[in-house]
Amino acid sequence: MGVIVSVLLLLSLGCVPEPPPPTTVKDPVVVPEGHPAISLVFPESGAGTYDGSIDLQWTVTDLTLDVEGMGGEPVPGEGHVHVYVDDVLAEETASNGARVTGLSAGPHTVVVRLAGNDHEELDVRDSVEIVAAFPSLSIVSPPDGGTLASSSTPLGLVIDGFTLVDGATENVFAQGRFTISIDGELRDWGADPIAAAATGLTEGPHTVRVELVTNDGQPLETPVYAERRVVVLPGARGVYFDRAAFAEPYDSATLPVSLTTTAFTLVDGDDTLLPVDGQGHFHWYMDGLWLDRGIQTSQLLQNMAPGPHLFEVRLVSNDGFELPIADRLRLTIAEDRPDAVISYPGDDWRMGPDFNLSFSAENFTFDAAAMDGANAPHVGHAQVWLDGVLVHETTSGIAALTALPVGTHVVRVQLANNDRTPVSPAVYQEIAVIVDPTL
């Protein structure tokens, strides 16, 4: 830290006197009488500052802080405080706190020492280690005011003075991730600048904002962000998740995800067709893992685990090459989300025409006495549907399915309120069974 010292320069006969040597930590003077003490109460060791300044607070016992006596004759039991930053005297004060400013980037040691009225220091001190950082972020591409021919664009980011960490939740100074917002709506976050992208951009102008945040997702005390304005051209090729269908946190383990495309024709194939501009299919990903491929514009995701999830869909040419056009959807499933779980039979099992369906519910109470009564959160019964037809309403966890015709059937167990309406958002599990009369 640089310490600003005002020096009166006396000019005499054109000569400039030598400046005094810099102030350094004095050898302490031991005062045998009394037991004065000083203790720093703020900040904690390891604390940091993003603007080069930090407030100090301390408590002093068995010594009276006397501002009028500073610089005077020593008086037993009176004195003040000397504040040092990296062994350089920064302030002398008779208060219980001080503000240190002008810190350079990096670690610093702050020491507070008791001194008598005559500035002779006692052998009484306390210290704390602090860190100063000056994070910066800039968007180098796309250019401000640039036009886009698709619904997504990579973001060229330059981030300095800040450590990017993915998945951490405990805050560490000058550590975290970046968020990406579109027109004020949080869309994505990450810790890899190379993978940063603005996705799901509809036709027209948009403001893209990238901001540094702490590990728990909060803006820095001194916000650090950059913005770019872009314009998506009419007729741009794109892919878009239906974000309006979800409220956060999503209170269901059943997640129907759907999307739409523009200026792109869906063609099914096995990635061996010749590429045709504007033709192809999708690749679906969930939490960074492959989910599916094809031309379907929806996915039914069942028995979803609580917590945050990332869904991504990419446009793919006929020959299997992923195009730089994608959309990403971040969604958090509620910790106490209800779920319907079919335990028997399994999906695509071959069954005889008569069998018992077994199921249960998570974070949901089956209550037979409450049926047709007032609705209550996460309380109700189960509805069993066969090929879209309601065949049972029960709280037993078992339903008999009999005389099923030969062929494939869709069985759904759906959670319902006490008044027999489906809970919202919908909670269900579907399976397919293949009826084989030989079984």
VOBA-910344 format. One record per residue (C-alpha): residue number from 1; x, y, z. Coordinates in nm, 3 decimals. Example, Ala and Ser with C-alpha at 12.3 -4.5 7.8 and 13.67 -1.06 7.14 Angstrom:
2
<site k="1" east="1.230" north="-0.450" up="0.780"/>
<site k="2" east="1.367" north="-0.106" up="0.714"/>
***
This chain:
439
<site k="1" east="0.000" north="0.000" up="0.000"/>
<site k="2" east="0.122" north="0.347" up="-0.073"/>
<site k="3" east="0.100" north="0.584" up="0.228"/>
<site k="4" east="0.040" north="0.950" up="0.139"/>
<site k="5" east="0.247" north="1.182" up="0.359"/>
<site k="6" east="0.219" north="1.558" up="0.332"/>
<site k="7" east="0.567" north="1.710" up="0.355"/>
<site k="8" east="0.633" north="2.083" up="0.392"/>
<site k="9" east="0.924" north="2.163" up="0.162"/>
<site k="10" east="1.130" north="2.449" up="0.295"/>
<site k="11" east="1.323" north="2.628" up="0.026"/>
<site k="12" east="1.625" north="2.816" up="0.158"/>
<site k="13" east="1.889" north="2.963" up="-0.071"/>
<site k="14" east="1.777" north="2.725" up="-0.340"/>
<site k="15" east="1.855" north="2.421" up="-0.126"/>
<site k="16" east="1.603" north="2.146" up="-0.057"/>
<site k="17" east="1.653" north="1.963" up="0.274"/>
<site k="18" east="1.670" north="1.586" up="0.278"/>
<site k="19" east="1.325" north="1.425" up="0.336"/>
<site k="20" east="1.282" north="1.237" up="0.664"/>
<site k="21" east="1.323" north="0.858" up="0.652"/>
<site k="22" east="0.999" north="0.656" up="0.611"/>
<site k="23" east="0.817" north="0.572" up="0.930"/>
<site k="24" east="0.857" north="0.210" up="1.031"/>
<site k="25" east="0.739" north="-0.003" up="1.320"/>
<site k="26" east="0.907" north="0.117" up="1.638"/>
<site k="27" east="1.064" north="-0.104" up="1.898"/>
<site k="28" east="0.794" north="-0.142" up="2.163"/>
<site k="29" east="0.834" north="0.007" up="2.509"/>
<site k="30" east="0.729" north="-0.230" up="2.786"/>
<site k="31" east="0.503" north="-0.064" up="3.043"/>
<site k="32" east="0.500" north="-0.276" up="3.358"/>
<site k="33" east="0.198" north="-0.121" up="3.535"/>
<site k="34" east="-0.154" north="-0.221" up="3.424"/>
<site k="35" east="-0.261" north="-0.477" up="3.166"/>
<site k="36" east="-0.380" north="-0.281" up="2.859"/>
<site k="37" east="-0.495" north="-0.487" up="2.561"/>
<site k="38" east="-0.623" north="-0.434" up="2.207"/>
<site k="39" east="-0.822" north="-0.684" up="2.002"/>
<site k="40" east="-0.929" north="-0.656" up="1.639"/>
<site k="41" east="-1.294" north="-0.753" up="1.600"/>
<site k="42" east="-1.329" north="-0.672" up="1.230"/>
<site k="43" east="-1.237" north="-0.788" up="0.973"/>
<site k="44" east="-1.171" north="-1.157" up="1.014"/>
<site k="45" east="-0.839" north="-1.293" up="0.893"/>
<site k="46" east="-0.850" north="-1.366" up="0.520"/>
<site k="47" east="-1.109" north="-1.096" up="0.449"/>
<site k="48" east="-1.082" north="-0.908" up="0.124"/>
<site k="49" east="-1.161" north="-0.582" up="-0.046"/>
<site k="50" east="-1.249" north="-0.511" up="-0.407"/>
<site k="51" east="-1.188" north="-0.133" up="-0.391"/>
<site k="52" east="-0.855" north="-0.115" up="-0.209"/>
<site k="53" east="-1.004" north="-0.004" up="0.124"/>
<site k="54" east="-1.122" north="-0.181" up="0.435"/>
<site k="55" east="-1.272" north="-0.075" up="0.769"/>
<site k="56" east="-1.104" north="-0.184" up="1.092"/>
<site k="57" east="-1.271" north="-0.214" up="1.431"/>
<site k="58" east="-1.108" north="-0.299" up="1.762"/>
<site k="59" east="-1.166" north="-0.298" up="2.136"/>
<site k="60" east="-0.925" north="-0.158" up="2.394"/>
<site k="61" east="-0.918" north="-0.246" up="2.764"/>
<site k="62" east="-0.733" north="-0.089" up="3.058"/>
<site k="63" east="-0.629" north="0.212" up="2.851"/>
<site k="64" east="-0.818" north="0.537" up="2.793"/>
<site k="65" east="-0.802" north="0.655" up="2.432"/>
<site k="66" east="-0.733" north="1.030" up="2.462"/>
<site k="67" east="-0.736" north="1.234" up="2.143"/>
<site k="68" east="-0.645" north="1.557" up="2.325"/>
<site k="69" east="-0.341" north="1.397" up="2.481"/>
<site k="70" east="-0.196" north="1.271" up="2.153"/>
<site k="71" east="0.154" north="1.413" up="2.112"/>
<site k="72" east="0.167" north="1.540" up="2.470"/>
<site k="73" east="0.333" north="1.424" up="2.786"/>
<site k="74" east="0.285" north="1.059" up="2.879"/>
<site k="75" east="0.010" north="0.994" up="3.131"/>
<site k="76" east="-0.028" north="0.651" up="3.289"/>
<site k="77" east="-0.337" north="0.473" up="3.157"/>
<site k="78" east="-0.384" north="0.706" up="2.858"/>
<site k="79" east="-0.285" north="0.669" up="2.494"/>
<site k="80" east="-0.398" north="0.595" up="2.142"/>
<site k="81" east="-0.362" north="0.343" up="1.857"/>
<site k="82" east="-0.106" north="0.315" up="1.578"/>
<site k="83" east="-0.221" north="0.137" up="1.261"/>
<site k="84" east="0.041" north="-0.026" up="1.039"/>
<site k="85" east="-0.003" north="-0.177" up="0.694"/>
<site k="86" east="0.282" north="-0.400" up="0.585"/>
<site k="87" east="0.511" north="-0.245" up="0.853"/>
<site k="88" east="0.437" north="0.112" up="0.740"/>
<site k="89" east="0.252" north="0.349" up="0.974"/>
<site k="90" east="-0.081" north="0.434" up="0.811"/>
<site k="91" east="-0.271" north="0.613" up="1.088"/>
<site k="92" east="-0.263" north="0.732" up="1.450"/>
<site k="93" east="-0.604" north="0.751" up="1.613"/>
<site k="94" east="-0.779" north="0.767" up="1.947"/>
<site k="95" east="-1.094" north="0.599" up="1.819"/>
<site k="96" east="-1.203" north="0.234" up="1.814"/>
<site k="97" east="-1.169" north="0.200" up="1.438"/>
<site k="98" east="-1.006" north="0.326" up="1.121"/>
<site k="99" east="-1.042" north="0.297" up="0.745"/>
<site k="100" east="-0.741" north="0.177" up="0.549"/>
<site k="101" east="-0.732" north="0.292" up="0.187"/>
<site k="102" east="-0.507" north="0.269" up="-0.116"/>
<site k="103" east="-0.431" north="-0.102" up="-0.084"/>
<site k="104" east="-0.261" north="-0.256" up="-0.385"/>
<site k="105" east="-0.362" north="-0.595" up="-0.524"/>
<site k="106" east="-0.243" north="-0.888" up="-0.315"/>
<site k="107" east="-0.211" north="-0.990" up="0.053"/>
<site k="108" east="-0.147" north="-0.737" up="0.331"/>
<site k="109" east="-0.076" north="-0.751" up="0.704"/>
<site k="110" east="-0.252" north="-0.495" up="0.922"/>
<site k="111" east="-0.120" north="-0.439" up="1.276"/>
<site k="112" east="-0.277" north="-0.223" up="1.548"/>
<site k="113" east="-0.057" north="-0.120" up="1.843"/>
<site k="114" east="-0.123" north="0.071" up="2.160"/>
<site k="115" east="0.092" north="0.378" up="2.221"/>
<site k="116" east="0.123" north="0.636" up="2.495"/>
<site k="117" east="0.040" north="1.003" up="2.450"/>
<site k="118" east="0.400" north="1.066" up="2.345"/>
<site k="119" east="0.369" north="0.798" up="2.070"/>
<site k="120" east="0.595" north="0.555" up="2.252"/>
<site k="121" east="0.450" north="0.215" up="2.168"/>
<site k="122" east="0.351" north="-0.045" up="2.423"/>
<site k="123" east="0.425" north="-0.410" up="2.377"/>
<site k="124" east="0.054" north="-0.464" up="2.301"/>
<site k="125" east="-0.070" north="-0.542" up="1.952"/>
<site k="126" east="-0.305" north="-0.742" up="1.734"/>
<site k="127" east="-0.293" north="-0.819" up="1.363"/>
<site k="128" east="-0.500" north="-0.948" up="1.073"/>
<site k="129" east="-0.423" north="-1.073" up="0.722"/>
<site k="130" east="-0.633" north="-0.922" up="0.442"/>
<site k="131" east="-0.634" north="-0.940" up="0.062"/>
<site k="132" east="-0.704" north="-0.676" up="-0.200"/>
<site k="133" east="-0.821" north="-0.769" up="-0.549"/>
<site k="134" east="-0.943" north="-0.569" up="-0.846"/>
<site k="135" east="-1.140" north="-0.809" up="-1.070"/>
<site k="136" east="-1.211" north="-0.702" up="-1.425"/>
<site k="137" east="-1.430" north="-0.843" up="-1.700"/>
<site k="138" east="-1.468" north="-0.746" up="-2.064"/>
<site k="139" east="-1.661" north="-0.886" up="-2.360"/>
<site k="140" east="-1.441" north="-0.879" up="-2.669"/>
<site k="141" east="-1.693" north="-1.046" up="-2.901"/>
<site k="142" east="-1.947" north="-1.007" up="-3.048"/>
<site k="143" east="-1.899" north="-0.635" up="-3.114"/>
<site k="144" east="-2.137" north="-0.393" up="-2.948"/>
<site k="145" east="-2.430" north="-0.332" up="-3.181"/>
<site k="146" east="-2.340" north="-0.634" up="-3.393"/>
<site k="147" east="-2.596" north="-0.834" up="-3.593"/>
<site k="148" east="-2.655" north="-1.209" up="-3.562"/>
<site k="149" east="-2.786" north="-1.457" up="-3.820"/>
<site k="150" east="-2.873" north="-1.719" up="-3.556"/>
<site k="151" east="-3.030" north="-1.744" up="-3.211"/>
<site k="152" east="-2.701" north="-1.797" up="-3.028"/>
<site k="153" east="-2.352" north="-1.651" up="-3.028"/>
<site k="154" east="-2.028" north="-1.738" up="-2.849"/>
<site k="155" east="-1.908" north="-1.476" up="-2.602"/>
<site k="156" east="-1.543" north="-1.383" up="-2.598"/>
<site k="157" east="-1.461" north="-1.303" up="-2.234"/>
<site k="158" east="-1.147" north="-1.168" up="-2.070"/>
<site k="159" east="-1.149" north="-1.201" up="-1.690"/>
<site k="160" east="-0.862" north="-1.091" up="-1.464"/>
<site k="161" east="-0.809" north="-1.074" up="-1.089"/>
<site k="162" east="-1.074" north="-1.336" up="-1.016"/>
<site k="163" east="-1.056" north="-1.714" up="-0.981"/>
<site k="164" east="-1.333" north="-1.902" up="-1.165"/>
<site k="165" east="-1.459" north="-2.212" up="-0.982"/>
<site k="166" east="-1.748" north="-2.432" up="-1.085"/>
<site k="167" east="-1.974" north="-2.599" up="-0.831"/>
<site k="168" east="-1.841" north="-2.440" up="-0.511"/>
<site k="169" east="-2.099" north="-2.305" up="-0.265"/>
<site k="170" east="-1.885" north="-2.172" up="0.020"/>
<site k="171" east="-1.770" north="-1.819" up="-0.052"/>
<site k="172" east="-1.398" north="-1.748" up="-0.092"/>
<site k="173" east="-1.273" north="-1.398" up="-0.160"/>
<site k="174" east="-1.213" north="-1.317" up="-0.528"/>
<site k="175" east="-1.352" north="-1.654" up="-0.632"/>
<site k="176" east="-1.676" north="-1.754" up="-0.805"/>
<site k="177" east="-1.825" north="-1.773" up="-1.152"/>
<site k="178" east="-1.990" north="-1.555" up="-1.414"/>
<site k="179" east="-2.357" north="-1.519" up="-1.500"/>
<site k="180" east="-2.513" north="-1.445" up="-1.839"/>
<site k="181" east="-2.836" north="-1.245" up="-1.852"/>
<site k="182" east="-3.045" north="-1.160" up="-2.158"/>
<site k="183" east="-3.255" north="-0.844" up="-2.133"/>
<site k="184" east="-3.238" north="-0.859" up="-1.754"/>
<site k="185" east="-3.331" north="-1.229" up="-1.726"/>
<site k="186" east="-3.073" north="-1.467" up="-1.582"/>
<site k="187" east="-3.014" north="-1.737" up="-1.842"/>
<site k="188" east="-2.690" north="-1.917" up="-1.764"/>
<site k="189" east="-2.376" north="-1.927" up="-1.555"/>
<site k="190" east="-2.041" north="-2.100" up="-1.568"/>
<site k="191" east="-1.672" north="-2.099" up="-1.488"/>
<site k="192" east="-1.528" north="-2.169" up="-1.836"/>
<site k="193" east="-1.498" north="-1.851" up="-2.046"/>
<site k="194" east="-1.436" north="-2.059" up="-2.359"/>
<site k="195" east="-1.782" north="-2.217" up="-2.329"/>
<site k="196" east="-1.963" north="-1.888" up="-2.261"/>
<site k="197" east="-2.250" north="-1.819" up="-2.503"/>
<site k="198" east="-2.570" north="-1.621" up="-2.529"/>
<site k="199" east="-2.847" north="-1.855" up="-2.644"/>
<site k="200" east="-3.218" north="-1.845" up="-2.713"/>
<site k="201" east="-3.203" north="-1.498" up="-2.874"/>
<site k="202" east="-3.522" north="-1.416" up="-3.060"/>
<site k="203" east="-3.546" north="-1.180" up="-3.356"/>
<site k="204" east="-3.472" north="-0.819" up="-3.268"/>
<site k="205" east="-3.243" north="-0.624" up="-3.030"/>
<site k="206" east="-3.109" north="-0.768" up="-2.706"/>
<site k="207" east="-2.878" north="-0.666" up="-2.422"/>
<site k="208" east="-2.636" north="-0.935" up="-2.309"/>
<site k="209" east="-2.487" north="-0.885" up="-1.963"/>
<site k="210" east="-2.204" north="-1.093" up="-1.813"/>
<site k="211" east="-2.132" north="-1.042" up="-1.442"/>
<site k="212" east="-1.892" north="-1.188" up="-1.187"/>
<site k="213" east="-2.063" north="-1.341" up="-0.884"/>
<site k="214" east="-1.958" north="-1.519" up="-0.565"/>
<site k="215" east="-1.973" north="-1.896" up="-0.521"/>
<site k="216" east="-2.327" north="-1.864" up="-0.382"/>
<site k="217" east="-2.435" north="-1.661" up="-0.685"/>
<site k="218" east="-2.440" north="-1.310" up="-0.535"/>
<site k="219" east="-2.295" north="-1.003" up="-0.711"/>
<site k="220" east="-1.963" north="-0.876" up="-0.578"/>
<site k="221" east="-1.971" north="-0.592" up="-0.324"/>
<site k="222" east="-1.841" north="-0.371" up="-0.602"/>
<site k="223" east="-2.029" north="-0.508" up="-0.908"/>
<site k="224" east="-1.811" north="-0.619" up="-1.198"/>
<site k="225" east="-1.991" north="-0.669" up="-1.530"/>
<site k="226" east="-1.987" north="-0.594" up="-1.901"/>
<site k="227" east="-2.269" north="-0.558" up="-2.154"/>
<site k="228" east="-2.314" north="-0.596" up="-2.528"/>
<site k="229" east="-2.608" north="-0.497" up="-2.745"/>
<site k="230" east="-2.680" north="-0.730" up="-3.036"/>
<site k="231" east="-2.953" north="-0.755" up="-3.299"/>
<site k="232" east="-3.087" north="-1.087" up="-3.431"/>
<site k="233" east="-3.177" north="-1.049" up="-3.797"/>
<site k="234" east="-3.518" north="-1.146" up="-3.943"/>
<site k="235" east="-3.523" north="-1.505" up="-4.065"/>
<site k="236" east="-3.239" north="-1.607" up="-3.833"/>
<site k="237" east="-3.191" north="-1.979" up="-3.777"/>
<site k="238" east="-3.262" north="-2.075" up="-3.419"/>
<site k="239" east="-3.370" north="-2.318" up="-3.151"/>
<site k="240" east="-3.557" north="-2.218" up="-2.835"/>
<site k="241" east="-3.664" north="-2.391" up="-2.513"/>
<site k="242" east="-4.012" north="-2.313" up="-2.381"/>
<site k="243" east="-3.902" north="-2.127" up="-2.067"/>
<site k="244" east="-4.248" north="-1.996" up="-1.981"/>
<site k="245" east="-4.361" north="-2.344" up="-1.870"/>
<site k="246" east="-4.142" north="-2.349" up="-1.559"/>
<site k="247" east="-4.148" north="-2.163" up="-1.229"/>
<site k="248" east="-3.849" north="-2.181" up="-0.996"/>
<site k="249" east="-3.807" north="-2.395" up="-0.800"/>
<site k="250" east="-4.007" north="-2.647" up="-1.003"/>
<site k="251" east="-4.229" north="-2.849" up="-0.768"/>
<site k="252" east="-4.244" north="-3.176" up="-0.959"/>
<site k="253" east="-4.018" north="-3.466" up="-1.052"/>
<site k="254" east="-4.194" north="-3.487" up="-1.390"/>
<site k="255" east="-4.049" north="-3.247" up="-1.644"/>
<site k="256" east="-4.196" north="-3.212" up="-1.993"/>
<site k="257" east="-3.937" north="-3.012" up="-2.189"/>
<site k="258" east="-4.031" north="-2.870" up="-2.529"/>
<site k="259" east="-3.871" north="-2.646" up="-2.790"/>
<site k="260" east="-3.925" north="-2.473" up="-3.122"/>
<site k="261" east="-3.704" north="-2.392" up="-3.420"/>
<site k="262" east="-3.688" north="-2.123" up="-3.685"/>
<site k="263" east="-3.547" north="-2.147" up="-4.039"/>
<site k="264" east="-3.455" north="-2.511" up="-3.984"/>
<site k="265" east="-3.620" north="-2.821" up="-4.134"/>
<site k="266" east="-3.619" north="-3.135" up="-3.919"/>
<site k="267" east="-3.508" north="-3.444" up="-4.110"/>
<site k="268" east="-3.468" north="-3.780" up="-3.939"/>
<site k="269" east="-3.167" north="-3.991" up="-4.024"/>
<site k="270" east="-2.871" north="-4.182" up="-3.889"/>
<site k="271" east="-2.606" north="-3.911" up="-3.941"/>
<site k="272" east="-2.511" north="-4.057" up="-4.279"/>
<site k="273" east="-2.720" north="-3.827" up="-4.502"/>
<site k="274" east="-2.557" north="-3.562" up="-4.716"/>
<site k="275" east="-2.555" north="-3.221" up="-4.545"/>
<site k="276" east="-2.816" north="-2.976" up="-4.671"/>
<site k="277" east="-2.811" north="-2.619" up="-4.547"/>
<site k="278" east="-3.099" north="-2.560" up="-4.307"/>
<site k="279" east="-3.175" north="-2.931" up="-4.254"/>
<site k="280" east="-3.099" north="-3.169" up="-3.973"/>
<site k="281" east="-3.201" north="-3.286" up="-3.627"/>
<site k="282" east="-3.131" north="-3.230" up="-3.255"/>
<site k="283" east="-2.883" north="-3.347" up="-2.998"/>
<site k="284" east="-3.021" north="-3.330" up="-2.642"/>
<site k="285" east="-2.801" north="-3.306" up="-2.331"/>
<site k="286" east="-2.881" north="-3.298" up="-1.959"/>
<site k="287" east="-2.627" north="-3.190" up="-1.695"/>
<site k="288" east="-2.352" north="-3.219" up="-1.955"/>
<site k="289" east="-2.437" north="-3.577" up="-2.050"/>
<site k="290" east="-2.582" north="-3.714" up="-2.371"/>
<site k="291" east="-2.959" north="-3.758" up="-2.350"/>
<site k="292" east="-3.101" north="-3.825" up="-2.697"/>
<site k="293" east="-3.097" north="-3.746" up="-3.068"/>
<site k="294" east="-3.374" north="-3.712" up="-3.322"/>
<site k="295" east="-3.637" north="-3.473" up="-3.452"/>
<site k="296" east="-3.875" north="-3.480" up="-3.157"/>
<site k="297" east="-3.940" north="-3.133" up="-3.017"/>
<site k="298" east="-4.017" north="-3.252" up="-2.666"/>
<site k="299" east="-3.875" north="-3.478" up="-2.397"/>
<site k="300" east="-4.060" north="-3.625" up="-2.099"/>
<site k="301" east="-3.811" north="-3.646" up="-1.814"/>
<site k="302" east="-3.937" north="-3.850" up="-1.520"/>
<site k="303" east="-3.824" north="-3.905" up="-1.160"/>
<site k="304" east="-3.600" north="-3.597" up="-1.175"/>
<site k="305" east="-3.368" north="-3.552" up="-0.879"/>
<site k="306" east="-3.396" north="-3.234" up="-0.670"/>
<site k="307" east="-3.148" north="-2.953" up="-0.727"/>
<site k="308" east="-3.016" north="-2.754" up="-1.024"/>
<site k="309" east="-3.010" north="-2.901" up="-1.374"/>
<site k="310" east="-2.882" north="-2.786" up="-1.712"/>
<site k="311" east="-3.055" north="-2.881" up="-2.036"/>
<site k="312" east="-2.901" north="-2.814" up="-2.374"/>
<site k="313" east="-3.021" north="-2.875" up="-2.727"/>
<site k="314" east="-2.804" north="-2.830" up="-3.037"/>
<site k="315" east="-2.893" north="-2.817" up="-3.404"/>
<site k="316" east="-2.715" north="-3.090" up="-3.601"/>
<site k="317" east="-2.668" north="-3.122" up="-3.977"/>
<site k="318" east="-2.774" north="-3.437" up="-4.164"/>
<site k="319" east="-2.423" north="-3.580" up="-4.145"/>
<site k="320" east="-2.412" north="-3.553" up="-3.764"/>
<site k="321" east="-2.206" north="-3.235" up="-3.740"/>
<site k="322" east="-2.318" north="-3.011" up="-3.452"/>
<site k="323" east="-2.386" north="-2.656" up="-3.569"/>
<site k="324" east="-2.292" north="-2.354" up="-3.353"/>
<site k="325" east="-2.661" north="-2.297" up="-3.280"/>
<site k="326" east="-2.793" north="-2.409" up="-2.942"/>
<site k="327" east="-3.010" north="-2.318" up="-2.647"/>
<site k="328" east="-2.947" north="-2.380" up="-2.279"/>
<site k="329" east="-3.206" north="-2.402" up="-2.002"/>
<site k="330" east="-3.117" north="-2.385" up="-1.634"/>
<site k="331" east="-3.381" north="-2.516" up="-1.395"/>
<site k="332" east="-3.390" north="-2.600" up="-1.026"/>
<site k="333" east="-3.613" north="-2.885" up="-0.902"/>
<site k="334" east="-3.751" north="-2.821" up="-0.551"/>
<site k="335" east="-3.590" north="-3.023" up="-0.273"/>
<site k="336" east="-3.931" north="-3.148" up="-0.154"/>
<site k="337" east="-4.077" north="-3.202" up="-0.501"/>
<site k="338" east="-4.341" north="-3.480" up="-0.517"/>
<site k="339" east="-4.286" north="-3.781" up="-0.739"/>
<site k="340" east="-4.485" north="-4.081" up="-0.859"/>
<site k="341" east="-4.278" north="-4.400" up="-0.880"/>
<site k="342" east="-4.393" north="-4.719" up="-1.053"/>
<site k="343" east="-4.210" north="-5.013" up="-0.898"/>
<site k="344" east="-4.378" north="-5.292" up="-1.099"/>
<site k="345" east="-4.376" north="-5.368" up="-1.388"/>
<site k="346" east="-4.080" north="-5.203" up="-1.555"/>
<site k="347" east="-4.089" north="-4.998" up="-1.872"/>
<site k="348" east="-4.131" north="-5.205" up="-2.192"/>
<site k="349" east="-4.186" north="-5.526" up="-1.997"/>
<site k="350" east="-4.381" north="-5.807" up="-2.158"/>
<site k="351" east="-4.679" north="-5.895" up="-1.940"/>
<site k="352" east="-4.986" north="-6.116" up="-1.944"/>
<site k="353" east="-5.330" north="-5.957" up="-1.983"/>
<site k="354" east="-5.384" north="-5.944" up="-1.605"/>
<site k="355" east="-5.135" north="-5.802" up="-1.351"/>
<site k="356" east="-5.109" north="-5.581" up="-1.045"/>
<site k="357" east="-4.952" north="-5.241" up="-1.088"/>
<site k="358" east="-4.740" north="-5.135" up="-0.787"/>
<site k="359" east="-4.645" north="-4.775" up="-0.719"/>
<site k="360" east="-4.557" north="-4.524" up="-0.446"/>
<site k="361" east="-4.515" north="-4.151" up="-0.397"/>
<site k="362" east="-4.229" north="-3.936" up="-0.271"/>
<site k="363" east="-4.295" north="-3.618" up="-0.071"/>
<site k="364" east="-4.667" north="-3.680" up="-0.112"/>
<site k="365" east="-4.913" north="-3.839" up="0.134"/>
<site k="366" east="-5.189" north="-4.076" up="0.020"/>
<site k="367" east="-5.493" north="-4.002" up="0.242"/>
<site k="368" east="-5.812" north="-4.195" up="0.171"/>
<site k="369" east="-6.008" north="-4.002" up="0.436"/>
<site k="370" east="-5.927" north="-3.671" up="0.266"/>
<site k="371" east="-6.066" north="-3.767" up="-0.077"/>
<site k="372" east="-6.332" north="-3.519" up="-0.190"/>
<site k="373" east="-6.227" north="-3.288" up="0.092"/>
<site k="374" east="-6.034" north="-2.963" up="0.093"/>
<site k="375" east="-5.707" north="-2.960" up="-0.093"/>
<site k="376" east="-5.380" north="-2.953" up="0.100"/>
<site k="377" east="-5.023" north="-2.928" up="-0.032"/>
<site k="378" east="-4.869" north="-3.265" up="-0.119"/>
<site k="379" east="-5.172" north="-3.460" up="0.005"/>
<site k="380" east="-5.415" north="-3.661" up="-0.210"/>
<site k="381" east="-5.438" north="-3.987" up="-0.400"/>
<site k="382" east="-5.320" north="-4.158" up="-0.719"/>
<site k="383" east="-5.498" north="-4.184" up="-1.052"/>
<site k="384" east="-5.416" north="-4.476" up="-1.279"/>
<site k="385" east="-5.461" north="-4.416" up="-1.651"/>
<site k="386" east="-5.453" north="-4.680" up="-1.923"/>
<site k="387" east="-5.405" north="-4.553" up="-2.277"/>
<site k="388" east="-5.543" north="-4.214" up="-2.174"/>
<site k="389" east="-5.846" north="-4.351" up="-1.988"/>
<site k="390" east="-5.883" north="-4.316" up="-1.611"/>
<site k="391" east="-5.929" north="-4.666" up="-1.465"/>
<site k="392" east="-5.849" north="-4.629" up="-1.091"/>
<site k="393" east="-5.837" north="-4.368" up="-0.815"/>
<site k="394" east="-5.668" north="-4.513" up="-0.511"/>
<site k="395" east="-5.447" north="-4.455" up="-0.207"/>
<site k="396" east="-5.338" north="-4.818" up="-0.171"/>
<site k="397" east="-5.032" north="-4.821" up="-0.397"/>
<site k="398" east="-5.168" north="-5.122" up="-0.590"/>
<site k="399" east="-5.404" north="-5.129" up="-0.886"/>
<site k="400" east="-5.528" north="-5.437" up="-1.075"/>
<site k="401" east="-5.515" north="-5.414" up="-1.453"/>
<site k="402" east="-5.716" north="-5.692" up="-1.615"/>
<site k="403" east="-5.816" north="-5.818" up="-1.958"/>
<site k="404" east="-5.571" north="-5.597" up="-2.144"/>
<site k="405" east="-5.577" north="-5.653" up="-2.521"/>
<site k="406" east="-5.270" north="-5.786" up="-2.697"/>
<site k="407" east="-5.022" north="-5.516" up="-2.791"/>
<site k="408" east="-4.849" north="-5.214" up="-2.639"/>
<site k="409" east="-5.020" north="-5.000" up="-2.377"/>
<site k="410" east="-4.925" north="-4.683" up="-2.192"/>
<site k="411" east="-4.980" north="-4.691" up="-1.817"/>
<site k="412" east="-4.965" north="-4.367" up="-1.618"/>
<site k="413" east="-4.973" north="-4.312" up="-1.241"/>
<site k="414" east="-5.057" north="-3.948" up="-1.170"/>
<site k="415" east="-5.082" north="-3.769" up="-0.836"/>
<site k="416" east="-5.411" north="-3.591" up="-0.771"/>
<site k="417" east="-5.547" north="-3.346" up="-0.516"/>
<site k="418" east="-5.822" north="-3.431" up="-0.271"/>
<site k="419" east="-6.080" north="-3.280" up="-0.510"/>
<site k="420" east="-5.960" north="-3.524" up="-0.780"/>
<site k="421" east="-5.789" north="-3.260" up="-0.993"/>
<site k="422" east="-5.428" north="-3.329" up="-1.097"/>
<site k="423" east="-5.167" north="-3.156" up="-0.883"/>
<site k="424" east="-4.995" north="-2.865" up="-1.054"/>
<site k="425" east="-4.739" north="-2.881" up="-1.196"/>
<site k="426" east="-4.830" north="-3.233" up="-1.306"/>
<site k="427" east="-4.661" north="-3.524" up="-1.128"/>
<site k="428" east="-4.673" north="-3.864" up="-1.296"/>
<site k="429" east="-4.478" north="-4.156" up="-1.431"/>
<site k="430" east="-4.555" north="-4.337" up="-1.756"/>
<site k="431" east="-4.441" north="-4.678" up="-1.868"/>
<site k="432" east="-4.515" north="-4.893" up="-2.172"/>
<site k="433" east="-4.620" north="-5.255" up="-2.128"/>
<site k="434" east="-4.644" north="-5.514" up="-2.403"/>
<site k="435" east="-4.926" north="-5.759" up="-2.346"/>
<site k="436" east="-4.835" north="-6.111" up="-2.457"/>
<site k="437" east="-5.119" north="-6.367" up="-2.427"/>
<site k="438" east="-4.867" north="-6.649" up="-2.394"/>
<site k="439" east="-4.749" north="-6.519" up="-2.057"/>
***
